[in-house]
């Protein structure tokens, strides 16, 4: 299933877990905008059926599956968009760690 997500001027294509490749996952030194765009290739609200369940997974930092890790990244994008600013240093450290967990799961073909 392909969904389009509106993000100001850009349109981001949703990418299913089974379709994510290493080239889709941002590198360790990219800027926040690049990470935020990748985060929107997954819809955590849709994946869990509600904002509340998505928030529960993300706020508990559950990361046992690729779906949970992508939920954490998606929710961070939504959180910082809501704040209207870029993540601070501590948040970026966490976010970059989440991206690396996504990279590791994709490399291992662990797409659950």
C-alpha positions in Angstrom: 0.0 0.0 0.0 1.4 3.4 -0.9 0.1 6.5 1.0 1.2 10.0 0.5 1.8 12.2 3.5 1.6 16.0 3.2 4.5 17.9 4.7 4.5 21.5 3.9 5.8 21.7 0.3 7.1 18.1 0.1 5.2 14.8 -0.4 6.7 11.8 1.3 5.9 8.2 0.1 5.1 5.7 2.9 7.5 2.7 2.8 6.3 -0.6 4.3 8.8 -2.4 6.6 9.3 -5.1 3.9 10.3 -2.5 1.4 12.7 -0.4 3.4 16.3 -0.6 2.1 19.5 0.6 3.6 19.6 3.4 1.0 16.3 4.6 2.4 17.7 4.9 6.0 19.5 8.2 6.7 23.2 8.1 7.4 24.7 9.1 10.8 25.6 12.6 9.8 22.5 13.9 8.0 20.5 16.9 9.2 17.2 16.9 11.1 15.1 17.6 7.9 16.4 14.5 6.3 15.7 12.3 9.3 12.2 13.9 9.7 11.4 13.2 6.1 12.4 9.5 6.5 10.3 9.4 9.7 7.2 10.2 7.7 7.7 7.2 5.5 6.0 5.3 8.3 2.6 6.2 9.8 2.6 5.2 13.5 -0.9 6.3 14.0 -2.1 4.0 11.3 0.2 1.2 12.4 -1.3 1.1 15.9 -4.8 2.3 15.1 -4.7 5.4 17.3 -2.6 8.3 18.5 -2.8 7.0 22.1 -1.3 3.5 21.3 1.4 5.1 19.1 2.3 7.5 21.9 2.4 4.7 24.4 4.9 2.7 22.3 7.0 5.8 21.6 7.0 7.2 25.1 8.0 3.8 26.5 10.7 3.7 23.9 9.7 0.1 23.0 12.1 -1.0 20.3 11.8 -4.8 20.1 10.6 -4.8 16.5 11.2 -2.7 13.4 7.6 -1.5 13.6 8.2 -0.3 17.2 11.5 1.4 16.3 9.9 3.2 13.3 7.0 4.2 15.6 9.5 5.9 18.0 11.1 7.8 15.1 7.7 8.8 13.6 6.5 10.0 17.0 9.7 12.1 17.6 9.1 13.8 14.2 5.5 14.6 15.2 6.6 15.7 18.7 9.2 18.2 17.4 6.9 19.4 14.6 4.3 20.1 17.3 6.9 22.0 19.3 7.7 24.0 16.2 11.5 23.7 16.6 14.3 21.3 15.8 15.3 18.7 18.4 17.8 19.7 21.0 21.2 18.0 21.4 19.9 15.2 23.8 16.9 14.5 21.6 19.1 14.3 18.5 21.4 11.8 20.2 18.3 9.6 21.0 16.9 10.1 17.5 20.2 9.2 15.8 20.3 6.1 18.0 16.8 5.2 16.8 17.8 5.6 13.2 20.8 3.3 13.7 18.5 0.7 15.2 16.3 0.9 12.1 19.5 0.6 10.0 20.5 -2.5 11.9 17.1 -4.2 11.7 16.9 -3.4 7.9 20.4 -4.8 7.4 19.4 -8.0 9.2 16.2 -8.2 7.3 14.3 -8.1 10.6 11.2 -6.5 9.3 8.7 -7.4 12.0 
